[in-house]
Amino acid sequence: MKCPYCQSDNVESALVCASCARDIAIPATLIAERDDLLRKRDLLREELRRARAEIEAIMTRRKSR
């Protein structure tokens, strides 16, 4: 695991950076929450893409009238 403060490499299970002694542990609940938020973001992006395509199709049909 790379320390977010000093960028030193540490073992994956490290709780404290071996170089700068700062706390680098990330609770599993935060990782799970991050992963859930990333999934939700991706779903929203896809929904937005579909909505934009639908609006473009409507606008195209209106212009062709």
C-alpha positions, 0 to 999 in steps of 0.5 A: 500500500502506498502512503497517501502522505509521503508516497512510500511503499508499505506492506498491504496490511500496514496500519501506519506508514513505515516512513512517516509514521502516519496512520494509513489504515482504511477501514473496510466499511469505507472501502465498501462505501466507496465501491458502492458509490462508484457503482451508483455513479456508473449507473447514473452516468449510464442513465444520463447517457440514455437520457441524452440520447433520447433527447437527441432523438426527440430533437432530431424528429422535431427538426425533420418535421 
